[in-house]
Amino acid sequence: MPGVRHARLEHDLARAAGALVGAPVDVHCQSVGEALVDTDGHLGFVPYGPDGRPERRTAIKREQCDDLAAFRGSDHANPSEAEVEAVHVLSHEARHMAGVTDEAQAECQAMQRDAAAARALGADAAAARRLARYYWLVLYPNMPDGYRGAACAPGAAWDEHLPDAPWDPPA
């Protein structure tokens, strides 16, 4: 029942993203047909309404949704790099759905919520913190300039001092 699995995944991802946003959201996973005609290089997308504000819905690429499904169904102990990235994509798009329009700021806020996203998808606290720290140390430094900024660092302007910040070593 691929259609049922797809709908269940979207429901679970919307629940997880909604927890990060603090409001109900909609998550759409790209279908096979949509993927065949897709030429956009972004891993996720949040449309803007006529008022110029991000809407509370997102579309996530098929490959990243497949990686989110794999992460959700795993023991979460040793996620692949693709799974780590996919959890972050969900967290990043959730920041846009929360109203953040600047890519670098959304990236920074998302990193500080990656552990929460991983927990919402079934990881325990330790595994979630390791996932977030891996993204911060390994993947974030390789992001394009528009997704990084000096304000995103421990004690810097965008440090929200959240308990799961990736720059704080796991306890």
C-alpha positions in Angstrom: 0.0 0.0 0.0 2.4 2.7 -1.1 -0.3 5.4 -1.0 -1.1 4.6 2.6 2.6 4.7 3.6 3.1 8.0 1.7 0.1 9.6 3.5 1.3 8.2 6.9 4.8 9.6 6.3 3.4 13.0 5.4 1.2 13.0 8.5 4.1 12.1 10.8 6.4 14.7 9.2 3.6 17.4 9.5 3.2 16.4 13.2 7.0 16.7 13.8 7.3 20.0 11.9 4.2 21.4 13.6 5.8 20.7 17.0 8.8 22.8 15.8 6.6 25.6 14.5 4.2 25.5 17.4 1.2 25.4 15.1 -0.4 22.9 12.6 1.5 22.7 9.3 1.2 20.6 6.1 4.1 18.6 4.7 4.0 17.2 1.2 6.4 14.6 0.0 7.2 14.9 -3.7 5.6 12.0 -5.7 7.5 10.0 -8.4 5.8 12.0 -11.1 6.7 15.3 -9.5 10.3 14.2 -9.1 10.5 13.3 -12.8 9.8 16.8 -13.9 11.5 18.6 -11.1 14.4 20.9 -12.0 14.6 22.9 -8.8 17.8 22.3 -6.8 16.3 23.0 -3.4 15.6 20.1 -1.1 12.5 21.7 0.3 10.3 24.6 -0.4 7.8 26.8 1.5 5.6 29.0 -0.7 4.9 32.7 0.3 1.4 34.0 0.4 0.1 37.2 -1.3 1.0 39.1 1.9 4.7 38.1 1.5 4.7 35.8 4.5 5.7 32.1 4.4 2.8 29.8 4.4 2.4 26.9 6.9 3.0 24.2 4.2 6.1 22.8 2.6 7.0 20.4 -0.1 10.1 18.2 0.5 11.9 16.4 -2.3 11.3 12.7 -2.8 14.8 11.6 -1.9 14.8 13.5 1.4 11.3 12.1 2.2 12.7 8.6 1.6 15.6 9.4 3.9 13.2 10.8 6.6 11.2 7.5 6.3 14.3 5.5 6.7 15.4 7.5 9.7 11.9 7.3 11.2 11.9 3.5 10.8 15.4 3.0 12.1 16.9 2.5 15.6 18.3 6.1 15.2 21.7 5.1 16.6 23.7 5.5 13.4 21.9 7.6 10.9 23.4 8.0 7.4 24.6 11.4 6.3 21.6 11.6 4.0 19.3 10.9 7.0 21.0 13.6 9.0 20.6 16.0 6.2 16.9 15.1 5.7 16.1 15.6 9.3 17.7 19.0 9.0 15.7 19.8 5.8 12.5 19.2 7.8 13.8 21.4 10.6 14.9 24.2 8.2 11.6 24.3 6.3 9.8 24.4 9.7 11.7 27.6 10.5 10.4 29.1 7.2 6.8 28.0 8.1 7.4 29.7 11.4 7.9 33.0 9.5 11.7 33.2 9.1 12.5 34.5 5.6 16.3 34.8 5.7 18.0 31.6 4.7 21.0 31.9 6.9 18.9 32.7 10.0 16.5 29.8 9.1 19.5 27.6 8.8 20.9 28.6 12.2 17.5 28.3 14.0 17.0 24.9 12.4 20.3 23.6 13.6 19.3 24.6 17.1 16.1 22.5 16.6 17.6 19.5 14.8 17.7 17.4 18.0 14.0 18.3 18.7 13.2 17.2 15.1 15.0 13.9 15.5 13.2 13.3 18.8 9.9 14.0 17.1 10.8 11.4 14.6 11.5 8.8 17.3 15.1 9.2 18.3 16.1 9.2 22.0 17.7 12.3 23.5 21.3 11.1 23.1 20.9 10.0 19.4 19.1 13.2 18.7 21.9 15.3 20.1 24.5 13.4 18.2 22.6 13.9 14.9 22.4 17.7 15.6 26.1 17.9 16.5 27.0 16.0 13.3 25.1 18.4 11.2 26.8 21.4 12.9 30.3 20.0 12.7 30.3 18.2 9.3 27.5 19.4 7.0 26.9 23.1 8.0 30.5 24.2 7.2 29.9 23.1 3.6 26.7 25.0 3.1 26.7 27.8 0.5 27.5 31.3 1.8 23.8 32.3 1.7 23.1 29.7 4.4 25.9 30.5 6.8 26.8 33.5 8.8 29.0 34.8 11.6 25.8 35.4 13.7 25.4 31.6 13.9 27.8 30.5 16.6 27.9 29.9 20.3 27.1 33.2 22.0 26.6 35.0 18.7 23.5 37.0 17.8 21.5 34.0 16.5 22.3 31.7 19.4 19.0 31.1 21.0 20.6 29.3 24.0 18.3 26.3 23.5 19.1 23.3 25.5 19.8 21.2 22.4 22.1 23.6 20.6 24.5 21.6 18.5 27.5 23.5 19.7 27.0 22.4 23.3 28.6 19.0 23.6 26.2 16.2 24.6 26.0 15.7 28.3 
